[in-house]
Amino acid sequence: MSSLDERNRDVRRTLRVLWRNELVKTIFLMCLVVVSVLIFKEILIMALKTNYPLHTPISSSMEPTLNIGDLLIVQGVSDFDGVNAGLEDGDIIIFRKPANPHEFVVHRAVEKSQTSNGEPYLATKGDNNRSRDPWVITEDNIIGKVIWRIPLLGYIKIFLGTPVGMIITIILFLILTFLERAGE
């Protein structure tokens, strides 16, 4: 038998021994879950044509249409042609707040218009707000429009998006791993 065959057999034997170890199985399954979530996110990004396919309202400005904690599915739009504007039936859009591009806002597109130099813009308003927003949205501010809402599921996204949520999740995984290990 060649030395390559012997090494292959030794590697297979080592892998079998490792696979019998519950800790190794648990770590493998955790890695599999993480990779699956990342692949799912990339599929959503490609299918919905936006880098931000999931969003959650964090204020009551869109109530009763959208509530804090709803998970929103967002379809990317390349320009304002894909956005319907109207006070009652306009699309609900996600956009970067003009004064703070790191902050996202979820409001209804209520009017499409153009500046004096012909630049298109959208006026927006929260359904629960009395007046329109004090800014206008240009095409480079828009992330996409809401195409679906899943009630309450966004609380998970909110929780996991905080440092405390991530730490608690990691601690829970470690505790579960320890408890499984202690049961052997």
N, C-alpha and C positions, 0 to 999 in steps of 0.2 A: 504494500500500500504506500502511496506517495505521501510526502510530508504535508502537501496541500490538503489531501483528503483527511489526514489526521487532525490538522488545524481546524478544518471545517467541522469535523465531528466534535472536537473539543469546544468550539464556539457554540454549536447546537446544544451540547450538554450544559454548558454554562448558562445559556439562555433559558433552558428548561428549568434549571435550578432557580434562577432569578424569577421566572414567571410564577413559581410556586410561592414566592414571598408576597404576602398580602400588601405590604407597604409599597413594593414595586408596582403591583397591579393598580393600587390606588393612585399613585403618582402618575402612572401612564394614563389612567382614565381622566384625571384632572387635566393633564396636558391635552388629551384628545378633546375635552370639552372646550378648553381655551382656543385651540386651533379651529374647532368647528364654529365657535362664535365669531372669530375673526373672518373665516371664510364666508359665513352668512352675511356679515356686515359688508364685505366686498361685493357680494352678489347683489345686495340691496342697493349699494352705491351705483353699480353698473346698470341695474334694471330700472331704477328710478331717476337716474341721470342727475344726481346731486350728491355732494359729499356729506350732506346732513339729511339722510333719509328718515330719521326718527327724531321727533322733537316732543317736548312736553311743556304746556303752558305753566308758568310759575306765578301768574297773577290772575285776578278775577276779571280782567278787562274784557274778556270774550264770553263771559257767562250771560245767558244760560246755554249758548251754542256750544262752547267748549269750557271745560272745568279744569281747575288745577288738578294735576295728576292724570289727565287723559294722555294716552300715548297717541301721537299724531304721525301718520304716514305721509311723507312729503314727496311730491313729484317735482323734479327740477324743471324750470322753464328757462329758455335761452333769451327770451325777450318778452315785452309786454303783449305781443300778439296772442300769447298763450294764457293771458289773464283776463278774466271777465270782471268788470268793475260795475258796482251798483250798490246803493245804500242798503237794500234789503237782500239782494241776491248775488252780490259780488263774491268772487273767490276769496277764501281765507288764505292769506299768504304768510310766509315766514321771510323776514328780511333783516338785514343788519341795520341797527339803529344809526342814522346818519351822524349823530353826535358822538357815538361810541361804537365803532364797527365790531368790537368784540362781543357786544350784547345783541342777542336776537330778539325780535318782537314778532308776535303772532297777532295780526289784525286783519280786518276785512278791507279789500281794495274797493273804495267807494267812488273813485273818479279817475279816468284816464285823461291826460291833457298834455300840452306841450308848453315849454317855456318860450319866451319871446324869440330866442334863437333857434327854435324848432326841436329842442331836446325833449324827448318824451319823459313823462313822470307819472307817478301814481299818488293820489291822495288816499290816506288810510284812516281807519277809525276802529276802535274796539267796540264791539256790540254793546257793552255795558258802560261805555263812556258817553258823556253828554255831547261832546264836540269832537271834531276831527283832530287828528294828530297835528302838532305844530310844525311838522316837517313834511317834505315830499320825498318819495322814493324814486331813485333813478334805477336804470336797469342793472347797474353794477352792484346795487344793494340787495337785490332780490336773491333769495335762496331757492324758493319754490312755492308751490301751493299745496294746501292740505287736501289729500284725496280720500283719507279715511281716518276714523277716530276709534280708538279702543278705550272705553272708560276704565279708569283707575289703574291700568297697567303702567302708566307713566310714573307712578310712585316708585316703582322698582328702579327705573332709570334715574330719577331724582336721588334716591337713596344711594345707589351705586356710584353716582357722580360726585359724591362728597368724600372727603378724606376719611371721615368717621365710618361711612358706609363701606368703603373699601377695606379698612382695617378690620371692621367687624366681620366682613365676609371672609377675609383671610384667616382670622382667628377661628371662625366656625369650621372652615375646612381643616385647619390644624387639629381642632378638638375632635372632629369626626374621624380624622386619620388616626389620632392617638387612641380613641375609644375602639376603633376597629382593630388596631394593633394590640390593645390590651385584652381583647376578647379571644386572641389566638391561644 
